[in-house]
Amino acid sequence: MIKTTPFALSVFISAFFTLLTPAAQAAWPNDQPIKIIVPQAAGGTNDTLARMVGAELSKLLGQTVVIDNRPGASGAIGMQAAVQAAPDGYTIALASDSAALLDVLRPNLPWKFKSGLQGVVMIGEQPISIATSAKTTFKTFQQVIDAAKAKPESLGYGSSGIGSAQNIVGEWVASLAGVKLVHVPYKGGGQAANDLVSGQIPLAVLGLAPMLKQQQAGNVRILAVTTPERSKALPEVPTLTELGYPQISLAQWAGLVAPAATPQPIIQKLSDALMKVLAEQSIRDKMSSAGITPRPLNYQQFDAFLKKTVDTWQQVVPKLNIKIQ
């Protein structure tokens, strides 16, 4: 009996679909649902963006767009499903900075993010925020550090998963500050945000979007953001650079990717349609109000960005000497 590995099967599928006739490529989309895989649970930033963009893409193309949440393994489960999907333009995935970390943090996976997927469109970016529950007494970032120094490993912080960019930031901050924090991983930012609001965890390192409304409602206090400049949505919140941690200066981005073997004419059609969606003022306003800065890049620009980002993490992460649980 011949055994077929998932990776070998994905290679076969990719090779088969590269033979799609020009007529089949030209017919896309051909009255077939388009699936967007989200490698996190419902309720987080990536899920929100996928549903927001997917609804408008459905209107523009006259096709059904389905959101398929596949959380787990820091996004590896959802990304693997995308890598192994038929490269026909009917399955794409929401990728973020955490997905770009998979190649360096999970080198034993039977596929690579960099070579297994290609960029379709960049959607936008947001700061990563460090927040505390309103049920705690912390009012400033320095108070958190002081408490962590006084009682090592007494404070836990939630993130969207082990090996996520948020996990990297949490461990990086702790390392620079000389403290020990306990990482509490979740399958998505929405779940972590809920537990922060209820006081189940005292701290969270999450994208700004799920935190913004909770801050406005008085349920959490955002103590710092990771971007070089303060967020326009929360101009009163300092950056980590201002607080003495200039090494941590980054944004959390999100975009859509497709299997690497998807024919270029289909990728271009998808990218063009999504660029039209992202040019709509109503979408841009919704994103901005959620704390996300629109940053549309077409498939060529986004694919170059992805490859450069993976290469950068490959160089940076080992130097941080961060132990991922």
N, C-alpha and C positions, 0 to 999 in steps of 0.2 A: 504493500500500500504506500503510495506516494504522499508525503506530508507537505502541505503548502502553508508557509508562514504568512501572516497578515501582510508583511512587507513585500514578499514575493508576489502575492495576489494583487497588491496595489500597483506594483510595477507592470504586471500583465494588463490590468485594467487601463492604466495610463497609456501603454503602448497601443492597445486596441482603439482607444478614443482619439489618438493622434491621427487615425485613419478616417476620421469623420470627413465626409465629402464636403466640398465647398457649398453645395446646396443645403446640406444640413446645418452648416455654420451660418449661412445667410438667413435660414429660417428662424434662428433663435431670436426672441423667445417664441416657442411654438405651442401655445396653450398648454403649458405644463407648469406646475407650481415651482417656485424658486424657494429653496430652503436656506435659511441663515442659521448656521450652528453657532451657539453661544457657549463657550466653555466654562461658564459660571452659572450659578443658580439665578433664578428670577429675582428681580428687585434691586440688583446692583447697577453700577454705571453702564457696563457693557450691555446688559440686558435692556436697559432703558434706551440706549442709543440704537441698538438693533431694531427694537420695536418702532422707534420714532422714524428711522430711515426706511425701514421695511414697509411701513404703512404708505409712505409717500412714493416709494418705488413701485408698489403695487398699483397705485393710482396712475402713475406715469406710463407703465407698460401694459396695464390692463391684465395683469397676471396675479394670481394668488401668491403671496409671500408668507411663508411659514417660519416661525421662530422655534428652533429646536435646542433647548437647554441641555447641555451635556457636561455637568460639573464634575470636578474631581481631579486629583493628581496635579494640582496647580495649573490646570488648563490642558494637560497632556491628553486627557481622554477626548476632549472635544477637538483638539488640533489633529489627533490621529485620525479621527473620523473624517475630517476634512481632507487630510492627505490621501486617504484611501477611497475617497468618494470618486464617482465617475467624473472625469474632467470635461463636462459638457455644458457648463455654465448654469446648471440648475442647483448646484450646491456650492455655497460660499460660507465663509466663517468670519466671525468678529474676532480679530486679533488685537492684542494690546502689548504693552511693554513686558508684561509677564510672559507672554508667549515667546517673545524674542530671547528670553533668558533660558528657555528649555534646552537649547543646544549645549550651553555651558554647565548648567546645573544638573541635567539628566543626560549625560553623554552616552548612556547605554541604551537609550531608546532606539528601536530598529528603523528610525526615520529621522530626518533632520528638518527643522523648521525652515532653515535657509534655502535648502534645495528642494524640499517637498511642496512648498507653497509659493505663490507669487502674489504680489500686491495688485489690488484692484482699485482701491481708493482710500486715501487717508480721510478720516472724518474730523477729528479735532483732538484737543488735548486739555488737560486740567492739572492743577497742582495735586500732589499727594498731601493730605492733611494729617496732622497729629492732633487728636482730639481726646477729651476726657468727658466722662459722664457728668451731667449736672448734679448727680447725686454725690460726687466727690467734693472735696474742699479745694481742689487745685484750681487756681486762677491763672497761673502762668506756667510756661514750659520749665522755667528754672525750679519751680516748686516741685515738679515731677522728678526732676533730676536729683534734687536734694533728698526727697523721700526715698528714691531708689538707692541712693548712696547710704542712707541711714539704715535701710533694711533691704539688703541685696535679695533679688528674686522674689520680692513681696508684691511686685506689680506686674500684671499681665496686660498684654496688648493684643487686640484682635486684628487680623488681616484677612484678605480674600483667599489665602492659602499658603502652604509651605512652598518656598521658592518663588513667591510672587515678588514683584518690584516693591510692594509695600513691606513684605517680610525683609527684603534687602535693606530698605530704608530704616526699618525698626532696629535691625541688628547693627547697621552702620552707625546710627545715632548712639546706641548704647555703647558701642566700641569706642567712639570718639569721646563720649562723656565719661567713660570709665565706670559704667554701671552694668548691672545684670538685670535684664527684663525677661519675663516669661512669655514666649510666643504662643498665642492661642489661634490656631488656623481655622478658617471657615471655608465653606465651598462657594462663597460669594460675598461681596461687600454688603449686600442687603441684610444677610443674616448677622454679620458682625455688627452692623449699625443698630439692628434691633436689640442685640444683647448689650450694646453700649448704652442705649437709651434706658433700658430697664435696670442698668446697674450690675448686670451679671459679670461684666468686665469693666475695669476702671479706665482703660485706655484703648484707643484704636488708631491704627495707621491705615488710612483709607483714602480713596479718591475723594476730591472735594464734593462732587455731585451728590452722593447719598448723605453727606454730612450737612450740606448747606441748609436745607429745610429744617433739619433737626436743630441746628444752631439758631435759626430764626424763630423756632418754636420754643426755645429755651431749654431743650432737652439735653443738649451737649454744649461743650465749650471748645471751639477750635483754637488751639494754642500756637500753632505754627504751620507754615506751608513750605513746600520744597522748591518752588520755582524761584528764579533769580529775582523777580519782582513780586510785590504784593498782588494778590488777586483783586481785580476790579470789583468782584462780587463781595469781598470782605477786606476792604482797604485798611481796617483797623488791626488785622492779624499780621504779625511780623513773619518774615521769612527766616529759615534756618541760617541763612548767610548773615542776617542782621544779628542773630542770637549767638554768633560765634562758630558756626559750622559751615563755612563757605565750600567745603568739599562736597556737600550735598546740595546740588543745584540741578534739578531735573523736573520734567513734567511727565505725567502719565498720559500716553497717547492711545488712540484707538482707530482702527481702520478695518477694511474688509479685504480678505484674501481668498484665493481660489487654488485648487489643485494645480501643481506646476505644469502639467501637460495640457491644460485647457488651451484650446487654439487662440491665437492672438486676436483674430477678428471678433471672437466672442468676448474676450477680455476687454477689448476696446469698446464694444457696444455697452457692456456692463458699466465700465468706467465712465463713459460719456453720460449714460443715464443717471448714474449716481452723482456725478458732478452737477448735473441739472438740479437734482433734488437738493444738494447742499448749497446751491446758489439761491434757493428760495428764502426770502426774508423771514417767513414764518418759522422755518426750521432753525435758522440762525438765531432768531430771538429765543426760541425754546431752549436751545443749547446754552446760550449766554445766561439765561435766567437760572439754569441749572448749574452754573459755575463752570461750564465747558466752553473753551474758546474754539470756534470753528477754524479749522485749518485744512481745507480741502486740497489734496494733491492727486493728480491723475495717476493712472496705473504705472507709467514709466517713472514718475517722480517718487511715488510711494515705494515701488519695488527697490529703487536705489537706496531710499531711506532705510528700508528694512534690512537690507544686506549690510549697510554701514553700521546700523544699530547692533546687529548680531555680532559683528566683528569687534565693535567697541566693548560690548559686555564680555566677550571672550578675553579681552586684554585686562579689563578693569576688575571683574569679579574675583579672579584668583589672588590679586594683590590685596584685596580687602581682608582676606583670611577670615571670611565669615563662615561659620558652621551652620549649614542648613539642617534642621532637625529631620 
